[in-house]
Structures are given as structure tokens and as C-alpha cells.
Amino acid sequence: MTMNLRTALGIGLLLAAVLTGWLALHDRDKGTAEAGDDATKDYVLHDFQIVALDEQGKESTTLRAPLLERTRSDETMNITTPLFLLPDQDGNHWELRSETGWVSAKGDQLKLIGNVSGDSPKIASVPPTTFRTDHLDVFPNESRAKTDALVTMTRPGMSQSGVGFELDSKTKTYHFLSQAKGRYTPQR
């Protein structure tokens, strides 16, 4: 039986394709086992900015950070030194920073953990306001944030502290939940 050159090349290419596919699958499985934690991540972002929009297409949150890792199993995200920008009703941004952050799978809850700082928009119509706490939960779709930890807040002529805190960035209101203390220093 004689085989023409065309048939021989076709069979050779078929065998090469099958062998290549088998090697790729074999190496993929081997790589997954060796990757350890990396295999649990869908993706990793470095030095990025993400702008999330609400249902009306307006900015609800902007996130900037040097590192974000999305977990494959529950679709949550872990973030290193995040900066969240939360717009108020006029489009001016509260700045929220922390050592680490976590975002729920739906993006409707953010957790800021470690040396959390919040700063009011830097515009003339808003008195410079800062708050500091250990951890803070942020609900961007609702334009609110809260914590059950000790919070210290300062603004010109006033400092306040308390345990537990809630902020509504749309209405520009906040309140302490317990052990509230305040100190007023008249401006001259």
C-alpha cells in the first residue's frame, strides 16, 4: 500500500496536534497544582483606577490602589492600600483610605481595615473635616458608611469622638452611636 505525501503530512499534523493538546493539558494541570494560592485568583490588577457607576449611570465609587486580587471561589476582592472616592450629591468626593480593603462580589459593600482615614471634599463650601478609625464598612449604592469602632472627627473649631459612627455622604450628615464627646473651640 502506498501513501501519497499529502496523506502522510495530514496524519503527521494530526498526531502533532493531538500530542500538543495532551502536553498543554498535562502542563496546565501541573501548573495549577504548583501555583497554590495563585490558582484561586481570577485576576490581579496593579496600579489601577476603577470607576463604578450606579443604576442611573452616575459615579457611585472610584477606587485607586496598587494591588487588587479577585478570589475565584466567592468573587470577592482584596485590595492593598485602597483609596476610595465617594461622591456627594454635588459630585465632590470624600476620600477614604486604609491599609487593606475588601469588596463584596456584587460591589455593594466595601470593608476598609487598618488606619482608616476619611477626608471631606476639598472645596471652599465644605469645612475641612477628617475622621479616623480602625475599620469602616462602606455601602456605595446607599452613599453611606458605618463602623462600631472608636472614631475621632475634627473640623475647624471642633473635635468629636465616639464609639460607633454613621455617615451619609449624599445628605452630608453623620452621627455617633455611643460615648460621644465633643470639644468646641471658638474661631477668632
C-alpha positions in Angstrom: 0.0 0.0 0.0 1.4 3.4 -1.0 0.7 6.6 0.8 0.9 9.8 -1.0 2.8 12.8 0.5 -0.4 14.7 1.2 -1.9 11.9 3.4 1.4 11.4 5.2 1.6 15.1 6.1 -2.1 15.2 7.2 -1.6 12.2 9.5 1.7 13.8 10.8 -0.1 17.1 11.5 -3.0 15.3 13.2 -0.6 13.4 15.5 1.3 16.6 16.3 -1.9 18.4 17.2 -3.1 15.6 19.5 0.3 15.4 21.2 0.4 19.2 21.6 -3.1 19.3 23.1 -2.2 16.5 25.5 1.0 18.2 26.6 -0.9 21.5 27.1 -3.5 19.9 29.3 -0.8 18.0 31.2 1.2 21.2 31.8 -1.9 23.2 32.8 -2.8 20.7 35.5 0.7 20.6 36.7 0.9 24.4 36.7 -2.3 24.7 38.7 -1.0 22.4 41.4 2.2 24.3 41.6 0.6 27.7 41.6 -1.0 27.3 45.1 -2.8 30.5 46.0 -2.4 32.0 42.6 -4.8 29.3 41.2 -7.6 30.7 43.5 -7.4 34.2 41.8 -9.4 35.1 38.7 -7.2 38.2 38.1 -4.8 40.6 39.7 -4.6 44.3 39.0 -1.6 46.5 39.6 -1.6 50.4 39.9 -5.2 50.8 38.7 -8.3 53.0 38.9 -11.8 51.7 38.6 -14.9 53.9 38.4 -18.2 52.2 39.4 -21.5 53.6 38.2 -24.9 53.4 39.8 -28.1 52.4 38.1 -28.5 55.9 36.6 -25.0 55.8 35.1 -23.5 58.2 37.6 -20.3 57.6 39.5 -21.0 55.8 42.8 -17.4 55.0 43.7 -13.9 55.4 42.3 -11.2 53.0 43.5 -7.4 53.5 43.2 -4.8 51.1 44.6 -1.5 49.5 43.9 -2.9 45.9 44.1 -6.2 44.1 43.8 -6.8 40.4 43.8 -10.1 38.8 42.9 -10.9 35.5 44.6 -12.3 32.9 42.2 -14.4 30.9 44.7 -16.6 33.8 46.1 -15.8 36.6 43.6 -14.7 39.0 46.3 -11.7 41.3 46.0 -8.9 42.0 48.4 -7.1 45.4 48.0 -3.8 46.7 49.2 -3.8 50.4 50.5 -7.0 51.4 48.7 -8.2 54.9 48.1 -12.0 55.1 47.6 -13.5 58.3 46.3 -17.2 58.6 47.2 -19.1 61.5 45.5 -21.6 63.6 47.4 -24.8 64.9 45.7 -22.8 67.7 44.1 -20.1 65.4 42.7 -17.4 66.3 45.2 -15.5 63.4 46.7 -15.0 62.1 50.2 -11.6 60.3 50.3 -11.5 57.0 52.3 -8.1 55.3 52.8 -7.0 52.2 54.7 -4.2 49.6 54.9 -6.3 46.9 53.3 -9.7 46.7 51.7 -12.3 44.1 50.8 -15.1 44.3 48.2 -18.2 42.1 48.1 -19.0 40.1 45.0 -21.8 42.5 44.0 -19.7 45.5 44.9 -22.4 46.8 47.2 -20.2 46.6 50.4 -16.6 47.7 51.0 -14.6 47.0 54.1 -11.7 49.3 55.0 -9.4 47.8 57.6 -6.4 49.3 59.5 -5.7 53.0 59.9 -8.9 54.1 58.2 -8.9 57.8 57.3 -11.8 59.8 55.8 -11.5 63.3 54.5 -14.2 65.7 53.2 -14.2 67.1 49.7 -11.5 69.8 49.4 -13.8 72.7 48.3 -14.5 76.1 49.9 -18.1 75.4 50.7 -17.3 72.3 52.9 -15.4 72.9 56.2 -12.3 70.6 56.1 -13.4 67.5 58.0 -11.4 64.4 58.9 -12.2 61.2 60.7 -10.0 58.4 61.8 -10.9 54.8 62.9 -9.7 51.3 62.9 -12.3 49.8 60.4 -15.2 51.1 58.3 -17.9 49.4 56.2 -19.0 51.4 53.2 -22.2 50.9 51.2 -21.6 52.9 48.0 -25.0 52.3 46.4 -26.6 53.8 49.5 -23.9 56.6 49.9 -23.3 55.7 53.5 -20.6 54.3 55.8 -20.5 53.0 59.3 -18.3 51.4 62.0 -18.7 50.1 65.5 -15.1 51.2 66.4 -13.8 54.3 68.1 -13.9 57.3 65.8 -12.2 60.7 66.1 -13.5 63.5 63.9 -12.1 67.0 63.6 -13.2 70.1 61.7 -12.2 73.8 62.3 -13.1 74.7 65.9 -14.4 71.3 66.8 -13.2 67.8 67.7 -15.5 64.9 68.4 -15.1 61.2 69.3 -17.4 58.3 70.0 -17.8 54.6 69.6 -19.8 53.7 66.5 -20.3 56.1 63.7 -22.6 56.5 60.6 -22.1 58.8 57.7 -24.4 59.7 54.8 -22.4 61.4 52.0 -25.4 62.4 50.0 -27.0 64.4 52.8 -23.7 65.4 54.3 -24.8 64.1 57.8 -23.2 61.9 60.4 -23.8 60.8 63.9 -22.0 58.9 66.7 -23.8 55.9 68.2 -22.4 55.9 71.8 -19.9 57.5 74.2 -19.9 60.7 72.1 -17.7 63.5 73.3 -17.1 66.9 71.8 -14.9 69.9 72.2 -15.8 73.2 70.7 -13.1 75.9 70.3 -14.4 79.2 69.0 -12.8 80.6 65.9 -11.3 84.1 66.2 
